[in-house]
Amino acid sequence: MCANKVGKVISCAPEAIIVAIDDLALFEEHKSSLQVGRFLKIAQGNHDFTIATIRNIKGVSVGTDGSPNWQFQVECQAIGTLIDDKKFDRGSLLLPVPTEHAFVADEDTLDKLFATDGQHDFPLGQLSMNKDISLKIDGNRFFSKHIAIVGSTGSGKSCTVSRILHDVVGIDAKQNTNLGKQNNSHIVIFDVHDEYTASFTLDKNQSFTLNRLDIDTLRLPYWLMNSEELESMFIESNEANSHNQVSQFKHAVVLNKEKHNPSVTVTYDTPVYFSIQEVYNYIENMNREVIGRLDGEDKPKLSDGTLVTDRKDFYFEKICSFVASSTANATRATNGPFNGEFNRFTSRLEAKLNDKRLNFLLKATKADKSPYKTEDFESLLKQFLGYLDTSNVTIVDLSGIPFEVLSITVSLVSRLIFDFCFHYSKLRHAKSELNDIPVMLVCEEAHNYVPRHNDSAYRASRKSLERIAKEGRKYGLSLMVVSQRPSEVSETIFAQCNNFLSLRLTNDADQNYVRRLFPDNSNAITEILPNLAPGECVVVGDAVLLPAVIKMPLPNPEPHSQSVKVHKEWQEAWREVTFSEVIDRWRK
């Protein structure tokens, strides 16, 4: 131990311990172990040692006779106690007093700090300060609580996510390690740029099934939406008469649900079939409605003289023709209460229904071209959880989803998964058991659909994912939030994350934001965020014995997230492009 002694404590406070090193030769000997982010082992006067992480180092030359006389001050932050020089306890923060000796953390000490046990059984990566030591974390604490993975573009986020998920589902070197014995993992990835398909596609002989849902295969009929999602899609909240639009739209939807589901007690939010075309007809008829005012009438009156006794019997089937409004005694009729008020509303409804880009929502059909009905709810739900083809990983490719419905798509899928986990957990709780099919939702590029600012365009997705962040853990649903701009992601979501992996961050705002998210005794390690190499990350959280800098091994296969080697490509001979293929895909 004496060989590793480097200095003495000269100042001690909860936020900082100062260790003085008076010998230049000693400092040079241990320079590689005295870098920011490395560990010191400081005696407490008994058999215990305080473990501290180095925050910064200051050197001063104080020569008096012309020759330099270097002195160094190492500022550290206590992170735990090595009890009896055997077992590390992160929860104990006994501080040393001045004059106590400080030692560099040698390999034997690092082995004790990162010792594996029955709980810490999930391999994450190798320690950057000692590549021979693998950091293992508590898998239950890591995956059952929410995870944040952040890092600037090109820092290795996608590879880090892929590697973690490969270890979960059993992929190693393009091999399915669970061949013939599939495990019970359930991962759903919101993939904004279609990066992850390549990372989870193996040879057929590996029998690994990837459940990939894109705009052509995703089946998400509009009747699965709740009230907020429907109104977000069809109603402009800033219009003067939006309250009337909401009331009549709600009324029409509930009536139509009752019409098509006579045996079900329905509400505005019940996920049962209704016809959006029939609802459009109803709203258009309300917009044209004329009330007959002759004696005994006072009801909507059609052009053939028929009185509408119950709107739901007439208004759903077709757009009706009404009598003209008149003040003459023989033909007296007045406009209905909403006549002419819904012109913009019906125009918007019609435009949405005719937008072919929204067919996956508004005209989702089965293989026989028939629409999905209430009885298909089970198969629609199974597609997100991998139960149609027994798949551990479901990728929801958002790259082809029109921007104006991106938020609603994310909201709807995440809410359906949450509702499933909620109700399944309640059934298990009734048997005094816990949810035995937990699900993880991976939100890649989360700043694209759960932004920090409260923009109405993202209200639906933000509300659904914030609800999962606050309540999902109780029902076996956890989040992995991935972003290159953490300062632009909803604060509510990051505040609920218990484990953080931060790769290189070069933006000041993002660095400062991440520092605030990290626990107080981990602040020191964040100083190296802008200097991390690709694939290196800082790991902090409940699942880790102590904050560490690790090097993540590359996944195999890798996601399609690599940067184009621009200079190399520019040096090659001129390449021709088949523009017709590009244009065909563009038009599609």
C-alpha positions as CSV (number, residue, x, y, z in Angstrom):
1,M,0.0,0.0,0.0
2,C,2.8,2.4,0.8
3,A,4.0,2.2,-2.8
4,N,0.8,3.8,-3.9
5,K,0.9,6.7,-1.4
6,V,0.8,10.0,-3.1
7,G,-0.1,12.7,-0.6
8,K,-2.0,13.9,2.5
9,V,-5.4,15.5,3.1
10,I,-5.1,19.2,3.8
11,S,-8.8,20.2,3.6
12,C,-12.0,18.3,3.9
13,A,-15.6,19.3,3.3
14,P,-18.7,17.4,2.1
15,E,-18.4,18.9,-1.4
16,A,-14.6,18.6,-1.8
17,I,-11.5,16.9,-0.3
18,I,-8.1,18.6,-1.0
19,V,-5.1,16.3,-1.2
20,A,-1.6,17.9,-1.3
21,I,1.2,16.2,-3.2
22,D,4.6,17.9,-2.5
23,D,6.9,15.6,-4.5
24,L,7.2,16.2,-8.3
25,A,8.8,12.8,-8.8
26,L,5.9,11.1,-7.0
27,F,3.4,13.0,-9.0
28,E,5.1,12.0,-12.3
29,E,5.3,8.4,-11.2
30,H,1.5,8.2,-10.7
31,K,0.4,10.8,-13.3
32,S,-1.7,8.3,-15.3
33,S,-3.6,7.5,-12.1
34,L,-4.2,11.1,-11.2
35,Q,-6.3,12.2,-14.1
36,V,-9.7,13.7,-13.7
37,G,-12.3,11.0,-13.2
38,R,-9.9,8.5,-11.6
39,F,-10.1,7.4,-8.0
40,L,-8.2,8.0,-4.8
41,K,-8.3,5.9,-1.7
42,I,-8.0,8.0,1.5
43,A,-7.4,6.5,5.0
44,Q,-9.9,7.3,7.7
45,G,-7.7,6.5,10.7
46,N,-9.0,3.0,11.1
47,H,-9.5,0.1,8.8
48,D,-11.8,1.9,6.4
49,F,-11.0,4.1,3.4
50,T,-12.9,6.9,1.8
51,I,-13.1,6.4,-2.0
52,A,-13.0,9.7,-3.9
53,T,-13.1,10.7,-7.5
54,I,-10.7,13.3,-8.8
55,R,-12.4,16.6,-9.9
56,N,-9.5,18.8,-10.8
57,I,-5.7,19.1,-10.3
58,K,-3.8,22.3,-9.7
59,G,0.0,22.6,-9.7
60,V,2.0,25.5,-8.4
61,S,5.8,26.2,-8.7
62,V,7.0,27.9,-5.5
63,G,10.8,27.9,-6.0
64,T,12.7,30.5,-3.9
65,D,16.3,30.1,-5.1
66,G,15.5,30.0,-8.8
67,S,14.9,26.3,-9.0
68,P,11.3,25.1,-9.4
69,N,9.6,23.4,-6.4
70,W,6.4,21.9,-7.5
71,Q,3.4,21.4,-5.3
72,F,0.1,19.9,-6.4
73,Q,-3.4,20.1,-5.0
74,V,-5.9,17.4,-6.0
75,E,-9.6,18.2,-5.5
76,C,-11.7,15.2,-5.0
77,Q,-15.3,14.3,-4.2
78,A,-16.2,11.5,-1.8
79,I,-18.4,8.8,-3.4
80,G,-18.4,6.0,-0.8
81,T,-16.4,3.9,1.8
82,L,-14.3,0.8,1.4
83,I,-15.1,-1.0,4.6
84,D,-12.2,-3.0,6.2
85,D,-10.5,-2.6,2.9
86,K,-12.8,-5.3,1.6
87,K,-16.3,-4.2,0.7
88,F,-17.4,-1.0,-1.0
89,D,-20.5,0.8,0.4
90,R,-21.8,3.6,-1.8
91,G,-24.2,4.8,0.9
92,S,-21.6,5.5,3.5
93,L,-19.8,8.8,3.2
94,L,-17.5,9.1,6.2
95,L,-15.0,11.9,5.5
96,P,-11.3,11.7,6.3
97,V,-9.6,14.4,8.4
98,P,-6.5,16.5,7.4
99,T,-3.1,14.7,7.6
100,E,-4.7,11.3,6.6
101,H,-2.8,9.6,3.8
102,A,-4.1,9.4,0.2
103,F,-3.3,6.5,-2.2
104,V,-4.0,5.9,-5.9
105,A,-6.6,3.3,-6.5
106,D,-4.6,0.3,-7.7
107,E,-6.0,-2.7,-9.6
108,D,-6.8,-4.6,-6.4
109,T,-8.9,-1.6,-5.1
110,L,-10.7,-1.3,-8.5
111,D,-11.5,-5.0,-8.3
112,K,-13.1,-4.4,-4.9
113,L,-15.0,-1.4,-6.1
114,F,-16.4,-3.1,-9.2
115,A,-16.7,-6.6,-7.7
116,T,-19.6,-8.6,-9.1
117,D,-22.2,-10.3,-7.1
118,G,-25.5,-12.0,-7.6
119,Q,-27.2,-8.7,-8.1
120,H,-24.7,-7.0,-10.4
121,D,-24.9,-9.5,-13.2
122,F,-25.5,-7.5,-16.4
123,P,-22.2,-6.6,-18.3
124,L,-22.1,-3.1,-19.6
125,G,-18.6,-2.4,-20.8
126,Q,-14.9,-2.2,-19.8
127,L,-13.6,0.4,-17.4
128,S,-11.7,3.1,-19.4
129,M,-9.0,3.2,-16.7
130,N,-8.6,-0.5,-16.7
131,K,-9.7,-2.4,-19.8
132,D,-9.3,-5.7,-18.0
133,I,-12.2,-4.9,-15.6
134,S,-15.7,-5.3,-16.9
135,L,-18.4,-3.1,-15.3
136,K,-21.3,-5.2,-14.3
137,I,-24.5,-3.5,-13.1
138,D,-27.7,-4.5,-11.3
139,G,-29.9,-5.6,-14.2
140,N,-33.1,-5.4,-12.2
141,R,-32.4,-1.8,-11.1
142,F,-31.3,-0.8,-14.5
143,F,-34.2,-2.1,-16.6
144,S,-37.0,-1.8,-14.2
145,K,-36.4,1.9,-13.8
146,H,-36.1,4.5,-16.5
147,I,-32.8,5.0,-18.4
148,A,-31.4,8.1,-20.1
149,I,-28.7,7.8,-22.8
150,V,-27.4,11.1,-24.2
151,G,-24.5,12.2,-26.4
152,S,-23.7,14.4,-29.3
153,T,-24.1,13.2,-32.8
154,G,-21.3,10.7,-33.7
155,S,-20.5,9.9,-30.1
156,G,-21.9,6.3,-30.4
157,K,-25.4,6.5,-28.9
158,S,-27.0,4.1,-31.4
159,C,-24.2,1.6,-31.0
160,T,-24.5,1.9,-27.2
161,V,-28.3,1.3,-27.3
162,S,-27.9,-1.6,-29.7
163,R,-25.2,-3.3,-27.6
164,I,-27.3,-3.0,-24.4
165,L,-30.3,-4.5,-26.2
166,H,-28.3,-7.2,-27.9
167,D,-27.2,-8.4,-24.5
168,V,-30.9,-8.4,-23.4
169,V,-32.3,-10.4,-26.3
170,G,-29.3,-12.6,-26.8
171,I,-27.4,-11.4,-29.9
172,D,-23.6,-11.7,-30.0
173,A,-21.4,-11.6,-33.1
174,K,-24.4,-12.0,-35.4
175,Q,-25.4,-15.1,-33.6
176,N,-28.6,-15.8,-31.7
177,T,-27.4,-17.0,-28.3
178,N,-30.9,-18.0,-27.4
179,L,-31.4,-20.2,-30.4
180,G,-34.2,-22.7,-29.5
181,K,-34.8,-21.1,-26.1
182,Q,-36.3,-17.7,-26.7
183,N,-36.3,-15.5,-23.6
184,N,-39.2,-13.3,-22.3
185,S,-37.8,-9.9,-23.2
186,H,-40.1,-7.3,-24.8
187,I,-38.5,-4.3,-26.4
188,V,-40.4,-1.6,-28.4
189,I,-38.2,0.9,-30.3
190,F,-39.4,4.2,-31.7
191,D,-36.9,4.6,-34.6
192,V,-37.0,8.0,-36.2
193,H,-34.3,7.3,-38.8
194,D,-34.7,3.6,-39.4
195,E,-31.3,2.9,-37.9
196,Y,-32.0,-0.2,-35.8
197,T,-33.4,-2.6,-38.4
198,A,-29.9,-3.5,-39.5
199,S,-28.8,-4.1,-35.9
200,F,-31.5,-6.7,-35.2
201,T,-31.5,-8.5,-38.6
202,L,-29.8,-11.9,-38.5
203,D,-29.4,-14.8,-40.9
204,K,-32.5,-17.0,-41.3
205,N,-30.7,-19.9,-39.8
206,Q,-30.4,-18.0,-36.5
207,S,-34.3,-18.0,-36.1
208,F,-34.3,-14.5,-34.7
209,T,-37.6,-12.8,-35.6
210,L,-37.7,-9.0,-35.8
211,N,-41.1,-7.3,-35.7
212,R,-40.7,-4.2,-37.9
213,L,-43.7,-1.9,-38.3
214,D,-43.4,1.0,-40.8
215,I,-46.0,3.1,-42.6
216,D,-46.8,0.2,-44.9
217,T,-47.2,-2.5,-42.3
218,L,-48.3,-0.5,-39.2
219,R,-52.0,-1.0,-38.5
220,L,-53.2,1.8,-36.3
221,P,-56.9,2.5,-37.0
222,Y,-58.2,5.9,-35.8
223,W,-60.8,4.3,-33.5
224,L,-58.0,3.3,-31.1
225,M,-57.4,7.0,-30.4
226,N,-58.7,8.5,-27.2
227,S,-60.5,11.8,-27.0
228,E,-57.4,14.0,-26.7
229,E,-55.7,12.3,-29.7
230,L,-58.8,12.6,-31.9
231,E,-59.3,16.2,-31.1
232,S,-55.6,16.9,-31.6
233,M,-55.9,15.4,-35.1
234,F,-59.2,16.9,-36.3
235,I,-59.8,20.1,-34.4
236,E,-57.8,23.4,-34.4
237,S,-57.9,24.6,-30.8
238,N,-57.2,28.2,-31.8
239,E,-60.4,28.6,-33.8
240,A,-63.1,30.8,-32.2
241,N,-65.8,28.1,-32.2
242,S,-63.5,25.2,-31.3
243,H,-65.6,24.4,-28.2
244,N,-68.7,23.8,-30.4
245,Q,-66.5,21.6,-32.7
246,V,-65.4,19.5,-29.7
247,S,-68.9,19.1,-28.3
248,Q,-70.5,18.1,-31.6
249,F,-67.6,15.9,-32.6
250,K,-67.7,14.1,-29.3
251,H,-71.5,13.7,-29.5
252,A,-71.2,12.2,-33.0
253,V,-68.4,9.8,-32.1
254,V,-70.2,8.5,-29.0
255,L,-73.4,8.0,-31.0
256,N,-71.6,6.2,-33.8
257,K,-69.7,3.9,-31.4
258,E,-73.1,3.0,-29.9
259,K,-74.5,2.3,-33.3
260,H,-71.7,-0.1,-34.3
261,N,-71.3,-1.7,-30.8
262,P,-74.8,-2.2,-29.4
263,S,-73.7,-4.8,-26.9
264,V,-70.9,-2.6,-25.4
265,T,-71.2,0.3,-22.9
266,V,-69.2,3.0,-24.7
267,T,-67.7,6.3,-23.8
268,Y,-65.7,8.8,-25.8
269,D,-62.5,7.0,-24.9
270,T,-63.6,3.4,-25.3
271,P,-61.4,1.7,-28.0
272,V,-64.2,0.3,-30.2
273,Y,-64.9,0.8,-33.9
274,F,-66.7,3.8,-35.3
275,S,-66.9,5.1,-38.8
276,I,-65.0,8.4,-39.3
277,Q,-66.8,8.8,-42.6
278,E,-70.2,8.6,-40.9
279,V,-69.0,11.1,-38.3
280,Y,-68.0,13.4,-41.1
281,N,-71.5,13.0,-42.6
282,Y,-73.1,13.9,-39.2
283,I,-71.0,17.0,-38.8
284,E,-71.7,18.1,-42.4
285,N,-75.4,17.6,-41.8
286,M,-75.3,19.7,-38.6
287,N,-73.5,22.4,-40.7
288,R,-76.3,22.4,-43.3
289,E,-79.3,21.8,-40.9
290,V,-82.5,23.8,-41.3
291,I,-85.3,23.7,-38.8
292,G,-88.9,23.6,-40.0
293,R,-91.0,26.3,-38.2
294,L,-94.5,25.5,-39.3
295,D,-97.0,24.5,-36.7
296,G,-96.1,21.2,-35.1
297,E,-92.7,21.0,-36.7
298,D,-89.7,22.6,-34.8
299,K,-87.5,19.7,-36.1
300,P,-84.8,19.5,-38.8
301,K,-86.6,19.3,-42.1
302,L,-85.3,17.6,-45.3
303,S,-86.0,18.9,-48.8
304,D,-88.6,16.2,-49.3
305,G,-90.6,17.4,-46.3
306,T,-89.4,14.6,-43.9
307,L,-89.0,15.7,-40.3
308,V,-85.8,14.4,-38.6
309,T,-87.1,13.0,-35.3
310,D,-83.7,11.6,-34.2
311,R,-80.6,12.8,-35.9
312,K,-78.6,9.6,-35.5
313,D,-81.2,7.8,-37.7
314,F,-80.6,10.2,-40.6
315,Y,-77.3,12.0,-40.4
316,F,-74.8,9.1,-40.4
317,E,-75.7,7.4,-43.7
318,K,-75.4,10.3,-46.1
319,I,-75.2,14.1,-46.5
320,C,-78.8,15.2,-46.5
321,S,-80.6,17.9,-48.4
322,F,-82.6,20.3,-46.3
323,V,-85.4,22.8,-47.2
324,A,-84.3,26.4,-47.7
325,S,-84.6,28.8,-44.9
326,S,-87.6,31.0,-45.3
327,T,-89.6,33.7,-43.6
328,A,-92.7,33.2,-45.6
329,N,-95.6,31.9,-43.6
330,A,-96.2,28.9,-45.9
331,T,-92.6,27.7,-45.9
332,R,-91.2,29.1,-42.8
333,A,-87.8,27.6,-41.7
334,T,-84.7,28.8,-39.9
335,N,-81.1,27.7,-39.9
336,G,-80.1,25.1,-37.3
337,P,-78.0,26.1,-34.3
338,F,-74.7,25.2,-36.1
339,N,-75.7,26.0,-39.7
340,G,-72.6,27.4,-41.5
341,E,-70.5,27.3,-38.4
342,F,-68.5,24.2,-39.3
343,N,-67.4,25.1,-42.8
344,R,-63.7,25.0,-41.9
345,F,-64.2,22.0,-39.6
346,T,-65.8,19.9,-42.3
347,S,-63.3,21.1,-44.9
348,R,-60.5,19.9,-42.6
349,L,-62.1,16.6,-41.9
350,E,-62.6,16.0,-45.7
351,A,-59.0,16.9,-46.4
352,K,-57.7,14.5,-43.8
353,L,-59.9,11.7,-45.1
354,N,-58.6,12.2,-48.6
355,D,-54.9,12.4,-47.6
356,K,-53.4,9.1,-48.8
357,R,-50.4,9.6,-46.5
358,L,-52.8,9.0,-43.5
359,N,-54.3,5.8,-44.9
360,F,-52.4,3.8,-42.1
361,L,-54.6,5.7,-39.6
362,L,-57.8,6.6,-41.4
363,K,-58.2,3.7,-43.9
364,A,-56.4,0.8,-42.2
365,T,-57.6,-2.4,-43.7
366,K,-57.0,-6.1,-43.3
367,A,-55.6,-8.4,-46.1
368,D,-59.2,-8.8,-47.5
369,K,-59.5,-5.0,-47.7
370,S,-62.2,-4.9,-45.0
371,P,-61.7,-2.3,-42.2
372,Y,-60.5,-3.3,-38.8
373,K,-63.4,-3.7,-36.4
374,T,-63.8,-4.0,-32.6
375,E,-63.2,-7.7,-32.7
376,D,-59.8,-7.1,-34.2
377,F,-58.5,-5.2,-31.1
378,E,-56.6,-8.2,-29.8
379,S,-54.5,-8.7,-33.0
380,L,-53.9,-4.9,-33.2
381,L,-52.5,-4.9,-29.7
382,K,-50.4,-8.0,-30.3
383,Q,-48.5,-6.3,-33.1
384,F,-46.8,-3.9,-30.7
385,L,-45.8,-6.5,-28.2
386,G,-44.4,-9.1,-30.6
387,Y,-47.1,-11.6,-30.0
388,L,-48.1,-12.0,-33.6
389,D,-44.8,-13.5,-34.6
390,T,-43.2,-14.2,-31.2
391,S,-40.6,-11.4,-31.4
392,N,-38.5,-10.0,-28.6
393,V,-37.9,-6.7,-30.5
394,T,-40.5,-4.5,-32.2
395,I,-39.2,-1.5,-34.2
396,V,-41.8,1.2,-35.0
397,D,-40.2,3.0,-38.0
398,L,-41.3,6.6,-37.8
399,S,-39.2,7.8,-40.7
400,G,-42.1,7.6,-43.1
401,I,-44.8,8.9,-40.8
402,P,-46.1,12.4,-41.9
403,F,-44.9,15.1,-39.5
404,E,-48.3,16.3,-38.6
405,V,-49.4,12.9,-37.2
406,L,-46.0,11.9,-35.7
407,S,-47.0,13.0,-32.2
408,I,-50.3,11.2,-32.4
409,T,-48.7,8.0,-33.7
410,V,-46.2,8.0,-30.8
411,S,-48.9,8.9,-28.3
412,L,-51.3,6.2,-29.5
413,V,-48.7,3.3,-29.6
414,S,-47.2,4.2,-26.2
415,R,-50.6,4.7,-24.6
416,L,-51.9,1.3,-25.9
417,I,-48.8,-0.4,-24.5
418,F,-49.2,1.5,-21.2
419,D,-52.9,0.5,-20.9
420,F,-52.1,-3.1,-21.7
421,C,-49.4,-3.2,-18.9
422,F,-51.7,-1.4,-16.5
423,H,-54.6,-3.8,-17.0
424,Y,-52.4,-6.9,-17.1
425,S,-50.7,-5.8,-13.9
426,K,-54.0,-5.3,-12.2
427,L,-55.1,-8.8,-13.1
428,R,-51.8,-10.1,-11.7
429,H,-52.1,-8.0,-8.5
430,A,-55.5,-9.6,-7.9
431,K,-53.7,-12.9,-7.6
432,S,-51.0,-11.2,-5.4
433,E,-48.5,-11.5,-8.2
434,L,-46.5,-8.9,-10.2
435,N,-46.4,-8.3,-14.0
436,D,-44.4,-11.2,-15.5
437,I,-44.1,-9.7,-19.0
438,P,-42.4,-6.3,-18.5
439,V,-41.9,-4.1,-21.5
440,M,-39.2,-1.5,-22.3
441,L,-40.0,1.4,-24.6
442,V,-37.0,2.9,-26.3
443,C,-37.5,6.5,-27.4
444,E,-34.7,7.2,-30.0
445,E,-34.2,10.9,-30.8
446,A,-36.7,11.7,-28.1
447,H,-36.4,15.5,-28.6
448,N,-38.3,15.1,-31.8
449,Y,-41.6,14.2,-30.1
450,V,-41.3,14.9,-26.4
451,P,-39.7,18.4,-26.5
452,R,-39.2,20.6,-23.5
453,H,-41.4,23.4,-24.8
454,N,-45.1,22.9,-24.6
455,D,-46.0,23.1,-28.3
456,S,-49.5,22.0,-29.1
457,A,-48.2,19.9,-32.0
458,Y,-46.5,17.5,-29.5
459,R,-49.0,17.6,-26.7
460,A,-50.3,14.1,-27.3
461,S,-47.0,12.3,-27.4
462,R,-45.6,14.4,-24.5
463,K,-48.6,13.6,-22.3
464,S,-48.5,9.8,-23.0
465,L,-44.7,9.5,-22.5
466,E,-44.7,11.7,-19.4
467,R,-47.4,9.5,-17.9
468,I,-45.3,6.4,-18.6
469,A,-42.3,8.2,-17.0
470,K,-44.3,8.9,-13.8
471,E,-46.4,5.8,-13.5
472,G,-45.1,3.1,-15.9
473,R,-42.5,1.5,-13.5
474,K,-45.3,0.3,-11.2
475,Y,-46.9,-1.6,-14.1
476,G,-43.8,-3.2,-15.6
477,L,-43.3,-0.6,-18.3
478,S,-39.9,1.3,-18.4
479,L,-38.4,3.9,-20.7
480,M,-35.1,4.2,-22.4
481,V,-34.8,7.9,-23.5
482,V,-32.2,8.5,-26.1
483,S,-31.3,12.0,-27.3
484,Q,-28.4,14.1,-28.7
485,R,-30.0,17.3,-27.2
486,P,-30.9,16.4,-23.6
487,S,-31.6,20.1,-22.8
488,E,-34.5,20.0,-25.4
489,V,-36.2,17.0,-23.9
490,S,-39.1,17.2,-21.5
491,E,-37.8,17.8,-18.0
492,T,-40.5,15.6,-16.5
493,I,-39.2,12.6,-18.3
494,F,-35.5,13.1,-17.4
495,A,-36.4,13.8,-13.8
496,Q,-37.9,10.3,-13.6
497,C,-34.8,8.6,-14.9
498,N,-32.7,6.7,-12.3
499,N,-29.8,5.6,-14.5
500,F,-27.8,7.8,-16.9
501,L,-25.3,6.9,-19.7
502,S,-23.7,10.1,-21.1
503,L,-21.5,9.9,-24.1
504,R,-19.5,12.8,-25.4
505,L,-21.4,16.1,-25.2
506,T,-20.0,19.2,-26.8
507,N,-22.8,21.7,-26.3
508,D,-22.5,23.8,-23.2
509,A,-26.3,23.9,-22.6
510,D,-26.5,20.1,-22.8
511,Q,-23.4,19.6,-20.5
512,N,-24.9,21.9,-17.8
513,Y,-28.3,20.2,-18.1
514,V,-26.8,16.8,-17.7
515,R,-24.7,17.9,-14.7
516,R,-27.9,19.0,-13.0
517,L,-29.5,15.7,-13.6
518,F,-26.6,13.7,-12.1
519,P,-26.6,13.0,-8.4
520,D,-24.6,15.4,-6.3
521,N,-21.8,13.0,-5.6
522,S,-21.3,12.4,-9.3
523,N,-20.8,16.0,-10.5
524,A,-17.0,15.6,-10.7
525,I,-17.1,12.9,-13.3
526,T,-19.2,15.2,-15.6
527,E,-16.2,17.4,-16.2
528,I,-14.9,15.0,-18.8
529,L,-18.1,14.9,-20.9
530,P,-16.6,17.0,-23.8
531,N,-13.4,14.8,-23.9
532,L,-14.9,11.3,-24.1
533,A,-13.8,9.2,-27.1
534,P,-16.5,7.7,-29.4
535,G,-18.1,4.8,-27.5
536,E,-16.9,6.0,-24.1
537,C,-19.6,7.0,-21.6
538,V,-20.1,8.1,-18.1
539,V,-22.4,5.7,-16.2
540,V,-24.3,6.9,-13.1
541,G,-27.4,5.6,-11.3
542,D,-29.1,3.2,-9.0
543,A,-27.9,0.2,-10.9
544,V,-24.2,1.1,-10.7
545,L,-22.0,0.7,-7.5
546,L,-20.3,4.0,-8.2
547,P,-20.0,6.4,-11.2
548,A,-17.6,5.1,-13.8
549,V,-16.3,5.9,-17.3
550,I,-16.5,2.8,-19.5
551,K,-15.8,1.9,-23.1
552,M,-18.8,0.2,-24.7
553,P,-18.0,-2.7,-27.1
554,L,-19.4,-2.3,-30.6
555,P,-22.6,-4.3,-31.4
556,N,-22.5,-6.8,-34.2
557,P,-24.4,-6.3,-36.4
558,E,-24.2,-2.5,-36.1
559,P,-27.1,-0.1,-36.6
560,H,-27.2,2.1,-39.8
561,S,-26.0,5.2,-37.9
562,Q,-22.4,5.5,-39.2
563,S,-21.4,8.8,-40.7
564,V,-20.6,8.8,-44.4
565,K,-16.9,8.9,-45.1
566,V,-17.2,12.0,-47.2
567,H,-13.6,12.6,-48.1
568,K,-13.0,8.9,-49.0
569,E,-16.1,8.9,-51.2
570,W,-15.1,12.1,-52.9
571,Q,-11.7,10.6,-53.9
572,E,-13.5,7.8,-55.8
573,A,-14.3,7.9,-59.5
574,W,-17.5,9.6,-60.6
575,R,-20.6,7.4,-59.8
576,E,-23.8,7.4,-61.8
577,V,-27.2,7.3,-60.1
578,T,-30.4,5.7,-61.2
579,F,-32.6,8.8,-60.6
580,S,-35.8,6.9,-61.6
581,E,-35.4,4.6,-58.6
582,V,-34.9,7.6,-56.2
583,I,-37.9,9.4,-57.7
584,D,-40.1,6.2,-57.5
585,R,-39.4,5.9,-53.8
586,W,-39.8,9.6,-53.3
587,R,-43.3,9.5,-54.9
588,K,-44.3,6.4,-52.9
